[in-house]
Amino acid sequence: MHILYWLRWNIIGSLKLNDNFEQFEQKEGFTLLELLCVIVVLSLLFTFSLQVFGSGLMDYYYIWSEVQRVYAFFREARQKAIMTQLESEIYFYPRKNKLVMNSGKQKEAALTLKNGIYFEKESISFGSTEQANFKPLGTGQNGNLILKSDSGLKYKITVYGLTGRVRYERKN
């Protein structure tokens, strides 16, 4: 039995025994082998946790990046209305998952949503038409729309008419 203790502690190196198998010196700290074991165990746990939780996290960032694109599109329409002193409109095409911006009389830009992100058709509420307007003074038309993903995540983008500000928030 003493030989097993002696072998165990001498291989690890944290406990030294004299010839009578009595403890006479104990080192403090960790050995390289102990640290390597801890690193291996932690890396395995991290790898498995990414597989379990990673898919939901990726869905969240996927729709969040698309909300950022739509948000920037609305802000750009407002800025163009102010800079050009012409009214800007954003037209919604829910079946094509597309937004088109017109400034003045010309078609300026289009934004198509990525696969897996959709407009909630019944949630587009900018008056009676499917378009948002921004005036040269920076004001806009009250309204909101909801973007949803295949995984069920939803974001609401709101335009406040009096100030023309655009905001977004998570719905669920």
C-alpha positions in Angstrom: 0.0 0.0 0.0 2.9 2.4 0.9 4.4 1.7 -2.5 1.3 2.8 -4.3 1.2 6.1 -2.4 4.9 6.5 -3.0 4.4 5.9 -6.8 1.4 8.1 -7.0 2.9 11.1 -5.3 6.3 10.8 -6.9 4.8 10.6 -10.4 2.7 13.7 -9.8 5.5 15.3 -7.8 3.6 17.1 -5.2 4.5 14.9 -2.2 7.9 13.5 -1.3 8.4 10.5 1.0 11.6 9.4 2.8 13.0 5.9 3.0 10.5 4.9 5.7 7.5 6.0 3.5 6.8 9.0 5.8 5.8 12.3 4.5 8.5 14.9 5.1 7.9 17.6 2.4 4.8 18.7 0.5 5.2 21.1 -2.4 2.5 23.8 -3.0 1.0 24.5 -6.4 0.0 22.4 -9.3 2.0 20.2 -11.6 2.0 20.5 -15.3 0.1 17.2 -15.7 -2.7 18.5 -13.4 -3.0 21.8 -15.4 -3.1 19.9 -18.7 -5.9 17.7 -17.4 -7.9 20.7 -16.3 -7.4 22.4 -19.7 -8.5 19.2 -21.6 -11.6 18.8 -19.5 -12.6 22.5 -19.8 -12.1 22.5 -23.6 -14.3 19.4 -23.9 -17.0 21.0 -21.9 -16.8 24.2 -23.9 -17.0 22.2 -27.2 -20.1 20.3 -26.2 -21.8 23.4 -24.8 -21.3 25.2 -28.1 -23.0 22.4 -29.9 -26.0 22.5 -27.6 -26.3 26.3 -27.2 -24.6 27.5 -30.3 -27.4 27.0 -32.7 -29.8 29.3 -30.8 -27.1 31.9 -30.4 -26.4 31.8 -34.2 -30.1 32.3 -34.9 -30.2 35.3 -32.6 -27.2 37.0 -34.3 -28.5 36.1 -37.7 -31.8 38.0 -37.2 -30.1 40.7 -35.2 -27.7 41.5 -38.1 -30.7 41.6 -40.5 -32.6 44.0 -38.1 -29.5 46.2 -38.1 -29.5 46.3 -42.0 -33.2 47.3 -42.1 -32.7 49.8 -39.3 -29.8 51.4 -41.3 -32.0 51.4 -44.4 -34.7 53.4 -42.6 -32.2 55.8 -41.2 -30.6 56.3 -44.6 -34.1 57.2 -46.1 -34.6 59.8 -43.4 -31.1 61.3 -43.9 -31.7 61.5 -47.7 -35.0 63.3 -47.2 -33.2 65.9 -45.0 -30.2 66.3 -47.3 -32.0 66.5 -50.6 -35.0 68.3 -49.3 -37.2 65.8 -51.1 -39.6 63.3 -49.7 -38.2 59.7 -49.3 -40.4 56.6 -49.4 -39.7 53.0 -48.5 -41.9 50.5 -50.3 -42.5 47.1 -48.7 -42.7 43.9 -50.8 -43.5 41.2 -48.2 -43.8 38.4 -50.8 -40.3 39.1 -52.1 -38.9 40.0 -48.7 -37.7 43.3 -50.2 -37.6 47.0 -49.3 -37.1 49.7 -52.0 -36.2 53.3 -51.3 -37.2 56.1 -53.6 -35.9 59.6 -53.0 -37.6 62.3 -55.1 -38.5 60.7 -58.4 -35.8 58.1 -58.7 -35.5 54.6 -57.4 -32.3 54.7 -55.2 -31.7 51.5 -53.4 -33.2 48.1 -52.6 -32.7 45.7 -49.7 -33.5 42.0 -49.9 -33.7 40.1 -46.6 -31.5 37.1 -46.1 -33.0 33.5 -46.3 -34.8 32.6 -43.1 -35.9 36.2 -42.3 -39.3 37.4 -43.2 -41.7 40.3 -42.8 -44.8 39.5 -40.8 -47.3 40.6 -43.4 -50.1 41.6 -41.0 -47.6 43.6 -38.9 -46.7 46.2 -41.5 -48.6 49.2 -40.4 -47.7 52.5 -42.1 -51.1 53.9 -42.8 -53.2 52.3 -45.5 -50.4 51.8 -47.9 -47.4 49.5 -47.7 -44.8 52.3 -47.6 -43.1 54.5 -45.1 -42.5 58.2 -45.8 -39.9 60.7 -44.5 -40.4 64.4 -45.1 -37.6 67.0 -45.7 -37.8 68.3 -42.2 -36.9 64.9 -40.8 -40.4 63.9 -39.8 -41.8 60.6 -40.8 -45.0 58.6 -41.0 -45.9 56.7 -37.8 -45.7 53.0 -38.2 -44.0 49.7 -37.5 -43.1 46.4 -39.0 -42.0 43.1 -37.5 -39.2 40.9 -38.8 -39.3 37.2 -37.9 -37.0 34.3 -38.4 -37.6 30.6 -39.0 -36.7 29.9 -35.4 -39.4 32.2 -34.1 -37.4 35.2 -33.1 -39.2 38.5 -33.7 -38.0 42.1 -33.8 -40.3 45.2 -34.1 -39.0 48.2 -36.0 -40.9 51.4 -35.2 -40.9 54.8 -36.8 -42.1 57.7 -34.7 -43.7 60.2 -37.0 -43.2 63.5 -35.2 -39.5 63.1 -34.9 -38.9 60.6 -37.6 -36.8 58.5 -35.2 -36.4 54.8 -35.9 -36.1 52.3 -33.1 -36.1 48.5 -32.8 -36.9 46.1 -30.0 -37.1 42.3 -29.5 -40.6 41.0 -29.4 -40.2 37.6 -27.6 
